[in-house]
């Protein structure tokens, strides 16, 4: 396995930082693209461990930090909270569009010289972003979500405060930072309400979708997974509720090693991508 870092310069103030893994043996292998969640980043906890596992199982793997996720060039710390405040779902969808465009024209990833079959993997809010993108983009062939949200209602419950102040804040429990989200995020949801409806996107997805969710998820209730499954095409969708699973399947940051639950999630994901990619 080979791994290299890359930076896609969208404009001088907007970059996509990512890493690209190439399996030891490759000839038109499929590709997995990983989307992190809210207050997340590609190097959080066990995500790198999981990406290594996928690559060792024969997949090309790309993991990126969304351009406005607030993580700086050190790839570890939220050093650009001004960008975090300006992030929107529209920006995340555009990031994925730009990434796949670069893939197609071979600028950043010359190792992939054909049109690969592509699987998206999204965690938490990144799962919602992945569902929305896959429903609007025919270059995606398969989808897996971990602990995905099924709507943005959790944000909308604070919309009156949001509009009054022009922002809302969330505490990052790990870093103790107060992380502001400007009203632009709310405006983006309002302007594109039909395009930001995750359950409607799920209903028109038409792609194989594995929904994995922890029964003990402390951040996104497992009912969200059931909502997604209820809206899905049942013949090509599978719901896996992990009895002992938390929001991150027992993984913490910094990473101190895997566990049977997380390894099971990785194995189920690998099997799904093997079957449909």
C-alpha positions in Angstrom: 0.0 0.0 0.0 1.2 3.5 -0.9 -0.2 6.7 0.7 0.4 10.3 -0.2 -1.0 13.6 0.8 -2.6 16.0 -1.7 -4.0 19.5 -1.7 -6.5 20.7 -4.3 -6.4 24.5 -4.6 -10.0 25.6 -5.2 -9.0 29.2 -4.8 -6.3 31.0 -2.7 -8.4 30.9 0.4 -10.1 27.5 -0.1 -8.3 24.2 -0.2 -9.2 20.5 -0.1 -6.6 18.6 2.0 -6.7 14.9 1.6 -4.8 11.6 1.4 -4.8 9.1 -1.4 -4.1 5.4 -0.9 -3.1 3.0 -3.7 -3.3 -0.8 -3.1 -0.3 -2.9 -3.6 -1.9 -4.7 -6.5 -4.1 -2.6 -8.7 -5.6 -2.8 -12.1 -8.8 -0.9 -12.5 -9.7 -1.3 -8.8 -12.7 0.6 -7.4 -12.4 3.7 -5.3 -13.8 4.6 -1.9 -14.2 8.3 -0.9 -14.6 9.1 2.8 -16.7 12.0 4.1 -16.2 13.1 7.7 -18.9 14.5 9.9 -19.7 17.7 11.9 -16.7 18.8 14.0 -14.9 15.9 12.3 -11.9 15.5 10.1 -10.2 12.8 8.1 -7.5 12.2 10.7 -9.8 11.9 13.6 -9.5 8.8 15.8 -9.6 5.5 13.9 -10.6 6.9 10.4 -7.0 6.5 9.1 -6.9 2.9 10.5 -10.2 2.1 8.6 -8.9 3.7 5.4 -5.7 1.6 5.6 -7.9 -1.6 6.0 -10.0 -0.7 3.0 -6.9 -0.2 0.9 -5.3 -3.4 2.1 -8.5 -5.1 0.8 -7.8 -3.8 -2.7 -9.6 -0.4 -2.9 -8.2 2.9 -3.9 -9.1 5.2 -1.0 -9.5 9.0 -0.8 -10.2 10.8 2.4 -10.6 14.6 2.5 -11.2 17.4 4.9 -14.1 19.5 3.6 -12.6 22.9 2.7 -14.5 24.8 5.4 -14.3 22.2 8.2 -12.0 24.5 10.2 -9.0 22.2 10.3 -5.8 23.9 9.4 -2.8 22.7 7.3 -1.4 20.8 10.3 -4.4 18.5 9.7 -5.0 18.0 13.4 -6.4 21.2 15.0 -9.3 23.6 14.5 -7.1 26.6 13.7 -9.5 28.3 11.2 -12.8 28.7 13.0 -13.7 31.6 10.7 -14.0 29.1 7.9 -15.9 26.6 10.1 -18.4 29.4 10.8 -19.0 29.9 7.1 -19.4 26.3 6.1 -22.6 25.1 4.5 -23.9 21.8 3.1 -23.7 23.4 -0.4 -20.0 24.0 0.1 -19.5 20.3 1.1 -21.4 19.1 -2.0 -19.3 21.4 -4.2 -16.1 20.0 -2.6 -17.1 16.5 -3.6 -18.1 17.7 -7.1 -14.6 19.3 -7.5 -12.9 16.2 -6.1 -14.6 13.9 -8.6 -14.0 16.3 -11.5 -10.2 16.2 -10.7 -10.4 12.5 -10.6 -12.0 12.3 -14.0 -9.5 14.5 -15.7 -6.5 12.9 -14.0 -4.9 16.0 -12.7 -4.4 14.9 -9.1 -4.7 11.1 -9.4 -2.8 9.9 -12.4 -2.7 6.4 -10.9 -6.4 6.1 -11.8 -6.5 6.4 -15.6 -10.0 5.1 -16.2 -13.4 5.8 -14.9 -13.5 3.8 -11.6 -16.5 2.5 -9.9 -17.0 4.8 -6.9 -18.3 4.1 -3.4 -19.0 6.9 -0.9 -18.6 6.4 2.8 -20.0 9.0 5.2 -20.0 9.3 9.0 -22.7 11.3 10.9 -23.4 14.6 9.1 -21.0 13.4 6.4 -23.4 10.5 5.8 -26.2 13.0 5.1 -23.9 14.9 2.7 -23.0 11.6 1.0 -26.6 10.7 0.5 -27.5 14.1 -0.9 -24.5 13.9 -3.3 -25.1 10.4 -4.4 -28.7 11.1 -5.2 -27.6 14.0 -7.5 -24.5 12.5 -9.1 -24.5 9.5 -11.4 -20.8 8.9 -11.0 -21.5 7.3 -7.6 -22.2 3.5 -7.7 -22.5 2.5 -4.1 -23.0 4.0 -0.6 -22.3 3.2 3.0 -23.2 5.4 5.9 -22.0 5.2 9.5 -24.2 6.8 12.2 -25.8 9.1 9.6 -28.3 11.8 10.3 -31.6 11.5 8.4 -32.5 15.2 8.6 -31.1 18.6 9.6 -33.9 19.1 12.2 -31.5 19.2 15.1 -30.1 22.5 13.7 -33.5 23.9 12.8 -34.7 23.7 16.4 -32.4 26.7 17.1 -33.4 28.7 14.0 -35.0 31.6 15.9 -31.9 32.1 18.1 -29.8 31.7 14.9 -31.6 34.4 12.9 -31.7 36.8 15.9 -27.9 36.6 16.6 -26.7 35.7 13.1 -25.0 32.6 14.5 -25.2 29.7 16.9 -22.4 28.1 18.9 -21.5 24.5 19.7 -18.9 23.4 22.2 -16.2 21.0 21.1 -16.2 18.8 24.1 -12.7 17.5 23.3 -10.9 20.8 22.6 -13.2 23.0 24.7 -13.5 25.4 21.8 -16.7 27.3 21.1 -17.4 26.7 17.4 -19.6 29.2 15.7 -21.9 28.5 12.7 -23.1 31.6 10.8 -26.6 32.0 9.6 -25.4 31.3 6.1 -25.7 27.6 6.9 -29.4 28.1 7.8 -29.9 30.2 4.7 -28.4 27.4 2.5 -30.9 24.9 3.9 -33.8 27.3 3.3 -32.8 28.2 -0.2 -32.4 24.6 -1.2 -34.9 22.9 1.1 -35.9 20.3 -1.5 -32.3 19.6 -2.4 -31.3 19.3 1.3 -34.0 16.8 2.3 -32.0 13.7 3.2 -35.0 11.4 3.3 -36.3 12.5 -0.1 -32.8 12.0 -1.4 -32.7 8.5 0.1 -36.1 7.7 -1.6 -34.7 8.5 -5.0 -31.2 7.1 -4.5 -31.5 4.0 -6.5 -28.1 2.8 -5.3 -27.0 -0.1 -3.0 -26.9 1.5 0.5 -25.6 -0.1 3.7 -26.8 1.8 6.7 -24.8 1.1 9.9 -25.7 2.6 13.2 -24.9 2.0 16.8 -27.8 1.2 19.2 -26.1 3.2 21.9 -25.3 6.2 19.7 -25.2 9.2 22.0 -25.2 11.9 19.3 -27.5 10.6 16.5 -30.3 8.3 17.7 -30.5 5.0 15.9 -34.1 6.0 14.9 -32.4 8.1 12.2 -31.1 4.9 10.6 -34.6 3.4 10.7 -35.9 6.5 9.0 -33.4 6.2 6.3 -34.2 2.5 5.8 -38.0 3.2 5.7 -37.4 5.8 2.9 -35.1 3.5 0.9 -35.4 1.0 -1.9 -35.5 -2.1 0.3 -34.2 -4.5 -2.4 -30.8 -2.7 -2.5 -30.6 -1.4 1.1 -29.5 -3.1 4.3 -29.9 -1.8 7.8 -27.3 -2.9 10.4 -28.0 -1.8 14.0 -24.9 -2.5 16.1 -26.0 -3.6 19.5 -22.9 -2.3 21.4 -22.2 0.6 19.0 -21.7 4.2 20.0 -21.6 7.2 17.7 -17.9 6.4 16.8 -18.2 2.6 17.5 -16.0 2.8 20.6 -13.2 4.7 18.9 -11.7 7.9 20.5 -9.3 10.6 19.5 -6.4 10.4 19.6 -6.5 6.8 18.4 -5.5 4.2 20.9 -6.3 1.1 19.0 -9.4 -0.6 17.5 -12.0 -2.9 19.1 -14.2 -5.8 18.0 -17.2 -3.4 17.3 -15.2 -1.1 15.0 -13.5 -4.0 13.3 -16.9 -5.5 12.6 -18.1 -2.2 11.1 -15.1 -2.1 8.9 -15.6 -5.7 7.8 -19.3 -5.2 7.0 -18.4 -2.1 5.0 -15.6 -3.9 3.1 -18.0 -6.8 2.2 -20.6 -4.3 0.9 -18.2 -2.5 -1.3 -16.8 -5.7 -2.6 -20.2 -6.9 -3.5 -21.4 -3.8 -5.3 -18.2 -2.2 -6.6 
